[in-house]
Amino acid sequence: MELSQCPYDHTAIAAEVCSGGSVVLTCPACGAAWEWHGAWMRRLREPDREKMRAARANTKPSESTT
């Protein structure tokens, strides 16, 4: 599985490596966050719905399909 764009608003996500080998993935646009460790991934924080809608409105259709 490859998570390079936020599934909610298609913004490029940021990754931060934590101790123990975990990686925290965050969306700078809507605030959603996930923790990835080995073969499992879990959501840490749901997106802010208003910020998500604003980010979607600013994304051109050709950008969201890549």
Rosetta blueprint (number, residue, H / E / L):
1 M L
2 E L
3 L L
4 S L
5 Q E
6 C L
7 P L
8 Y L
9 D L
10 H L
11 T L
12 A E
13 I L
14 A E
15 A E
16 E E
17 V E
18 C L
19 S H
20 G H
21 G H
22 S L
23 V E
24 V E
25 L E
26 T E
27 C L
28 P L
29 A L
30 C L
31 G L
32 A L
33 A E
34 W E
35 E E
36 W E
37 H E
38 G L
39 A L
40 W E
41 M E
42 R E
43 R E
44 L E
45 R E
46 E L
47 P L
48 D L
49 R H
50 E H
51 K H
52 M H
53 R H
54 A H
55 A H
56 R H
57 A H
58 N L
59 T L
60 K L
61 P H
62 S H
63 E H
64 S H
65 T L
66 T L
